[in-house]
Amino acid sequence: MRRRSLLILTLLGLLGGCYAERTARLADTRWELAQIAGGDVAVTGRAWLRISDQEGFHVEGSGGCNTFAGPLRVSGETVTIGPLISTRMACPDMQEEQAFFHALGQVDGYRLEGETLLLLRDDAWKLRLKAAPDNR
């Protein structure tokens, strides 16, 4: 019984360490938008986000024209973003930004694959983001 308890505690410690490592990587990186699911919107490379974990998780970034910020809740591989606040400037082409903001509001999970962050909805990716070169 004692050996089994020790094994369980060891596994929990390892899993906790993996979770801490994942969330640290998630929070210490500027993520640049690479692709929006569906492929109907051209990605210009101007949209990005950064997650901080000081006093709870928080997200901030830019849709390419307007900046945004708001809360982010992480539990395991489940994530909820928002509600977001943003500036309301008008720019010539808002299609990418509107699709980006819309997808952020639908996210319910994430997956890290090397230098790529996938933001998911029902286990299917909605947004594909790449770690900015200065973060590698």
N, C-alpha and C positions, 0 to 999 in steps of 0.2 A: 504494500500500500504506500509506504514511504517513497519507494523508488518511482512509482507511478505519479505521485504528487510532484516529485522533483522533475520528472520528464514534462509534465504539464506546465509547470512554472517556467522551465527552460524554453519550451515552445512559445509560450505567451511572451516571454522576454524577447525572443527572436522576432516574432511577429510584430511586437510593439516597436522594435528597432527598425524593421523594414518600413513600417508606417511612418515613423519619425523621419527616416531618410527620404521617403517619397514626398512627404509634405514639405520638407526642407528644400528639396530640389524644385518642387512646384513653386515655392514662395521666393526663391532666390534668383529668379530668372525673368528676363524680359522676353515675352513670347510674341512673335510676329506672325500675323495671319498669313497662311500659305494657301488655304483652300477652304471654300464653303461648300458643304454637301449640295449636290445637285448640279454643280458646275455651270449654272446659268449666269453667274455674276463673275466678271473679271476681277481678279485680285491684283491690286496695284502695289502692295507692300507697305502702304502707309498705316494700316490698322495694326494695333498691338495692344497687349495688356501685360500688367505686372501684378503679382499677388504678394501682399505682405502679410506677415503673421504676428505683428506686434499688437497686443491687446485684442486678440481675435483676428480672424482672417478678413482681409479687405482687398478689393480689386480696383485698379485704376488703369486708364489707358486712353487710347484714341481710336476713333473709327475712321480716321483719315482726315476729317474736318473738325469734328467736335470731340472734346475730351469727356470722359465719364469716370464715375467712381461709385462704389457701393459695397455693401457687405457680401461676404462669400462664406458659406458654411460648408465645412468638409467633415465627413464621417466615413472613414474607410475609403472606399472608392466612389462614394456618393457625394455630390456637390450641388449646391444651390447658389445661384448668383442673383443678387438684387434684393430689393428694388434698386435700380441704378438711377443716378442723377447725371445729367449731362448739360453741356452748353448747347445753345440752339442757333448756331450760325448756319447760314445758307451758303452752300458751295455749289459749283457747277454740276458735279456728278455725285449724287448722294446714294446711288444704287448699292454700292459695296457697303457703305456705312449702315444703311437701313437693314440690309441682309445680315450683317455682322451683329448689330444690336438685337435684331429679332431672334437670331440663333442663340445669343447669350441668354436671353430670357427663357429659352426652352431647355437649357442644359440640366441634366440630372446626374451626371457622372463624368468621370475622366479616366484616361489611361495614359501613362507615360511609356513611350517607346523610344529609348535612346534620347536623341535631341528633339523629339517630336512630342507634343502634347495634343491628345485628341480629347475634345470636349464632346460628350455623348448625350444622346437622348434615347432612352430605351435600348441601350447597348449598341446603338448605331452612331457613328460619328456625325456630328453637325459641323464642327469646325476643326480644322487641322492647323496647328500653330507650330512654328519652328523656333528653337532657342536662338536669340540674337547672337551674332558672332562674338560680341564682347562678353558674353556669358559662358563661352565654351572653355 
